[in-house]
Each structure stands twice: as structure tokens, then as C-alpha cells.
Amino acid sequence: MGWLATASLPAGAVEPLLARTAPSGIDPQAYLVSEKLDGVRALWDGQALRFRSGRTVAAPAWFLAQLPKQPLDGELWMGRRRFDELSAAVRRTEPVDAEWRQVRYHVFELPGAGGRFAERAEQMQSLANPVIVPVAQWRLSSNAALQARLKEVVAAGGEGLMLHRADAPVASGRSDLLLKLKPLADAEAVVIGHEPGKGRYAGQMGALEVQTPDGIRFKLGTGFSDELRRNPPPVGATVTYRYRDVTPAGKPRFASLLRVADEF
């Protein structure tokens, strides 16, 4: 069923291609490499712009008028280290024009097109306009070159890199066709409970009890803003967390909240 909504997802939701973690020592020659943007995934079907959840993005009419009739997949982005600002802007039911003037739609896939990803990446270049930014794709010849580019991007405030198989067809779901490379790993877990805070966090949330898709349960106690401690994500919400490595039992070490993954 490709990029279209599937029966296993909420009504209106779509399941685009999702990345796995790149193995250490990977040879990047079979891939096109781009910066991993810390933005909000958005899918354009030719008529409406939606979050992965299927909810419509309340973008201004002038912004939507710049989008073509063909489907697009990409990220709404304001720039490095501006995720919270972007998140607030795109979640509003009534768009604030001054905020959206700072947003660009960074496109990295053409869901309705055929051929190899390398061919689609070339096609995307023709879509550039005041709103659409085709994501830059690089060819890197070795793992050393890949690590050097990762270091460069992270030093400039970026999150990491994405590696997309150059010969890949349009695909959906989590796949080895798309890999992410970051200094710290990240993963998703579902909130199963809340632990009350102590000391300065008395009366607020102290930690989230979460469970991974593999059934591993652990507590996530750092990375929260004051607002999230006052209004924590509810039981059933999905969160994305960063971690350094895992214990022999499979629990992440030094886990820290990155963001609430399904707030859109």
C-alpha cells in the first residue's frame, strides 16, 4: 500500500519510510547522505498538509499555495536548535503569519514517483521555491568521510545524518533503506505511568515510566522542561529518548527525553 494510509494506523494517518540506526563502520557509497533535520514530519498529498498522525497542519493559505499537486514528504523546519519554537508554531489551530514566514518545507521524498531514490532526489531540485527547500544530498566515498561530515554537522548544531539507499524505490514503514547516524542513539517508548517528583519537583512529575516495543520497562527522569513536568505526556503517549548504550538486560543507559513523539 506504500505511502497511503493503512488499516493498522489511525484513520487518516500515513506511514512514510522510517529510519533504522546505521551500523558502525558502514560504507556510505550505496547511499545518498543528508543532514537529519530536527523538525516536524509533514506529508503533502497534493491537497492537504498533514502530520504523520493524519491531523491537518493549519498552515497559512499562502504557504499551501506554494506546494505542487504531486505528493511530497519532508520536514517543516525553522533551523537548527529551534524545534520547540517550530513545534509551538505548527501546532496552533490558527496559524500566526509571522511565525510561518520563518518555516520552510524541506522535502526529501516524492511518494508518488517511481524510479530509484537518486532519480527522485534530482527531480526534487526543480521544486525549489520560497517555501520548498529540496534537502541537499551528498555522495560520500568512505566511512571516514561519513564520520567527518557527521562531526561537521553536529559541531554546527545539527542532529546527525540520514543515509538513504540511492537505488531504493518509494517505501513505507521502518526499513534498512533509510538509516540514521547520530552521536547518541535515540528510540521510542510508550508512557505507562508517572512517578511523582520530590524536592524542587514536588507536586510535579518526577519521572516517566515507559516501555519499549520490545517490552523493556525503565524510568525516564531527565530532559524535561518545566512545562512538561507540570503537564506530562499522558499514559499511552509515545516519547522519543536519547541514550548512550544499553545494559545486558537491554535497558538504555543515560536515557534523556528528546521530545514527545506523537504530539502532532
C-alpha positions, 0 to 999 in steps of 0.5 A: 500500500506504500505511502497511503494510509493503512488499516493498522494506523489511525484513520487518516494517518500515513506511514512514510519510510522510517529510519533504522540506526546505521551500523558502525563502520558502514560504507556510505557509497550505496547511499545518498547522505543528508543532514537529519533535520530536527523538525516536524514530519509533514506529508503533502498529498497534493491537497492537504498538509498533514502530520504523520498522525493524519491531523491537518497542519493549519498552515497559512493559505499562502504557504499551501499555495506554494506546494505542487499537486504531486505528493511530497514528504519532508520536514517543516523546519525553522533551523537548527536548535529551534524545534520547540519554537517550530513545534509551538508554531505548527501546532496552533489551530490558527496559524500566526503569519509571522511565525510561518514566514520563518518555516520552510518545507524541506522535502526529501521524498516524492511518494508518488514517483517511481524510479530509484531514490537518486532519480527522485532526489534530482527531480526534487531540485526543480521544486525549489521555491520560497517555501520548498527547500529540496534537502541537499544530498551528498555522495560520500566515498568512505566511512571516514568521510561519513564520520567527518561530515557527521562531526561537521554537522553536529559541531554546527548544531545539527542532529546527525545524518540520514543515509538513504539507499540511492537505488531504493524505490518509494517505501513505507514503514521502518526499513534498512533503506533509510538509516540514521547516524547520530552521536547518541542513539535515540528510540521510542517508548510508550508512557505507562505511568508517572512517578511523582517528583520530590524536592524542587519537583514536588507536586510535579512529575518526577519521572516517566515510566515507559516501555519499549516495543520490545517490552523493556520497562525503565524510568525516564527522569531527565530532559524535561522542561518545566512545562512538561513536568507540570503537564506530562505526556499522558499514559499511552503517549509515545516519547522519543529518548536519547541514550548512550548504550544499553545494559545486558538486560537491554535497558538504555543507559543515560536515557534523556527525553528528546521530545514527545513523539506523537504530539502532532 
